Amino acid sequence: MIKIVTDSTAALPEEYVKRYDITVVPLKVAFGDEVYRDGVDITPEIFFKKVKESSIFPKTSQPSVEEFYQAYENIFEKYPDTEAIISIHISAKLSGTVGSANAARELLPQKDKIFVIDSKLTELALGVVVLELAKAVEKGAKVDDLIALAEKMHLHSSIKFTVDTLEYLYRGGRIGAAQAWMGSILQIKPILELKDGAIEPVERVRTKQKVKSRIIELTKEYAGSDPVKIAIAYSDNYEEVLEVAQEVKNSLNITDFYMWPFSCTILSHIGPGSWGIIVFKEV
């Protein structure tokens, strides 16, 4: 038996978590002294309400070593025949979550059965990889197969997204090379990408409509006529992003389609008005 552990940035709907018995270790979102476990104590709806009501900028933190230790120990206690745990998480360039997971692994007598993976992804991209790993486990995949699958999906993915303002990324220290755009923050609408686990700038455009058109265009260019899995993430703009989803559905060879809200952890770093498209080529 192989069990899967991930973190709350995967933004997995509860139905998938239950169906595949996935263990989700939550990151934390703090508004001052008020600390919430992402996906447990706080939802996107509550998050946006607090953002509007509070003058405090949200901050995030990774799960503790103890929380990962407890998650792994619980699995071994509940399923004594567990032969391996695949623990796959948000990019190490964006969070210290992988570090906490590895530290916890070293404390357990079954550490040789725990395989911690830096997905080099986050959000729905991570969520889709987790689902594919869970499906592969059901079909009898072995540990080496799962590790290879996670790497292959990362290498054949494209993640483009936009934010209403770079301020959230700047305050959270996740802005990367896009920091050079801060001087014109009020005059641009940025297109960003997650590349090799880090956030990188792609293009600057002037209007939200041009952002929408350009991200869709870039998505089509990457996908071509190949069969692809598509995931679309949104913040407080479901109706707007629904229009994007419809256009993407009508123009690509899609084998699987997902549309979920961002996790509160990621929302803390990108803010309201954000959305993105993730493409995985079927190879």
N, C-alpha and C positions, 0 to 999 in steps of 0.2 A: 504494500500500500504506500502510495506517495501522496503527501498532503501539500497544499499550497498556502503560503502566507504572503500577503502584500500589505500595502499601507493605504490610508484613506485618500491619498491623492489619486488613486486609481479610479475614484468616483464611481465605483460599481454599484448599480442598483441592488437593493436587498434581495430581489428575486434571484439574481445570479449568485450572490453570496451564499444563499441557502441551498440553491440547487446543486452547487458544486462543493459545498461545505468548505468555503474559502475562509481562512482566518485573516481578518483585517485589523491591523494595528494602527490606531488613529494618531495623526499629528495633532498639534494643539494650536488654537487660535486665541489670542489674548487681546482684550480691550482694556488696557490698564491692568488692574488687579483681577479682573474677571477672566478666567481661563476656561476655555471650552474644548472638549474633545471633538475633533472634526468628524462629522457624520453621526455623532452620538448625542452630544449636548447642543449642537448647533447645525442648522441646515442653511442652504443658500437664502431661503426666505427670511430667516431670523438674522442672518448676516447682513443683508441689505437694509433691514429695518434698523439694525444697530449702527450701521454706517451713516444712515440719514439722521439718526437721533443723537449720535455721539460725536464729539469733537476729537476724540482719541483715535489715532491711526492704528489699525489692527497690526499685530505682530504674530509671527508663527514660531513654533519650535518643534523639533523632531521628537519622536518617541524616546523614552529613556531606555537604557540598557535593561533595567528591571522589567519594563513592560514587554520587551522582546523575550527576555528570559522566561517570563510567565507564560507568554503565548506558546513558545516552543515546548515548555514543560507540560502545559495543559494538553497539547497534542499527543505527546508520548504517553501521558497518563490515560487519556481517553482512548487512544488507539495503540495498544502495546505492540501491535504487529507493524507499526510504521517503519518502512525500510528507508525512507528519505523524506526530508522536508525541502521543498524548493521555496526559498524566501526571496521574492523579487520586488524591487523597490524603485522609487523616484531617483532620478539621476543624482549621482554623488556630487556633481557640479552645482546642483541646486539646493541640496539638503544634506545634513549629516546623518540621515536615516540609515543608510547602508553601514555607516560606521557603528551606530548603535546596535544594529543587527549582528554585525561581525563580533562585536565585543561580547554580546550575550551568548553567541554561539560558543565562544571560547570557554565559557563558564560551565557548560553542560557536558556531562559524561558522554552524551550521544553526539558530540560535536561533528564527528566524521559522517554523520547522517544528515547534517544540515548544510545546504548549499545556498549561500547568499549571492544574489545576482544584482549587479547594478544594471538596470534596464536601459540606462541612458535616455530614458523617456520619463514622462509623467502624464497625469490626467488620463483622458480617454485612450491615449496611445498606450499607456501602461495597462489600463483596464482591458483593452482588446487583447493585448498579449497575454494577460492573466487568463482570460477566457479561453484563448487558444491552447494554453498550457493545460487548463482543466479538461478541455475536450480531449487533448492528446493523452492525458492520464487515463481517462475513461477507456481509451482504445488500447491501453497497455504500453504506452511509451515508457522508456527507461530514463534515468536521470540524464545521461549523456544526450539523449534525443531532445529532452526538454531544454537543456542549456543551449544546445545548437539551434533549436527553434526560436528561442528568445533572441539570440544574436542575429539570426537571419531576418527576423521581423524588424529589428532595429535597422539593419543595413538596407532594407528595402522599404523604408518608410519616408514620408514627406509630411512635415508638420508646419503649416503656415497659420498665423493668427494675427489679430489686431487688437489694440487697446485704445480706449478713448483718450487716455493720457498716459505718458511715460512716468508720471509722478509716483505711482505705486511701485513700479519696478525699480525706480531710482531709490526710493526710501528703503526698499527691502534689499538693496544691494544686488539685485539679479539682472541688472540692465545690460551688462556686458559691453560689447562694442557699440551698442546703440546709444551709449551715454553721450556720444558726440552730437546726437540730435537734440539734446536737452535745450540748447540755446534757442531752438525754433519750435519749442514744445507746443506753443499755441497756434502755430501756423501749419502744422502737419498732422496727417493721420498715418501712423506707422504700420508697415507690414513687417512682421518679425517671423523668425523660424526657430525651431528647436533643432540644433545641429550638433551631433556628437555630444549630446547631453547638456549643451549650453544654449542660452538665448542669443541669437545673432540678428542684426538688422538685415532686411532684404531691400525694401524700397520705402520712399516717402511719397505720399500722394496728398492731394489737397482736400478731398471730400470723402464722406462716408460711402457714397455711391461708387466712387472710383476704387475705394478699398475693396468693396464687395466684388466689383467686376474683375479687379486684378487678382484677388485671391482665387476666385473661381477659375480664371484663365490659367494661373500657375498650377492649379490642381489638375486641370485638363491636360496641360502640357506634360506633367509628370506621369499621369495615369495612361495617357494615350488610349489605345484600344484594349490594353491588357485588362484581365479580370482583377478587380481590386476590392479590398475591404475599405469602407469609408466610415469615419466617425466624426461627428460634428458636435462641438462643445459650445455652450452659450452661458451667458451670465443672467442679466435681468432683461434680456431682449429676445425672448423665445419667438415671438411672432415675426420679428425681423429676420431671425436666423432660419425660421421655417421656410421663408421664401428662398433663401440660399440653398437649403436642403433640397427643395423641389427642383431647382435648376440643375443641381449636381446629379440628382437621381435621373433626370431626363437625358443626361449627356454622357454618362459613364457606364462601363460594363461592371456593375456592382454585384458582388457575390454575397456580401453581408453589409448591413447598414445599421449604425447606432447613432443615437442623438440623446445626449445626457447633459445636465448642467455641470459646470465646473465644481470642484470641491471648494469648501470654504478656505482651505489652506491656499490654494492657487488664487482664488478670488482676492485674498489679502495682498497678493503681489501684482495683480493685473487690474483689479477694480471693475466698476460697473461699465457696461457697454462693450465688453470684450467678447470675442468669439473666435473660433478657429476650425480648420478642417485638417483631419489626419487621414492620410492615404497609406495603405499597405498593399504593395503589389503581391499577387499570388505567384510565388516562384517555387 
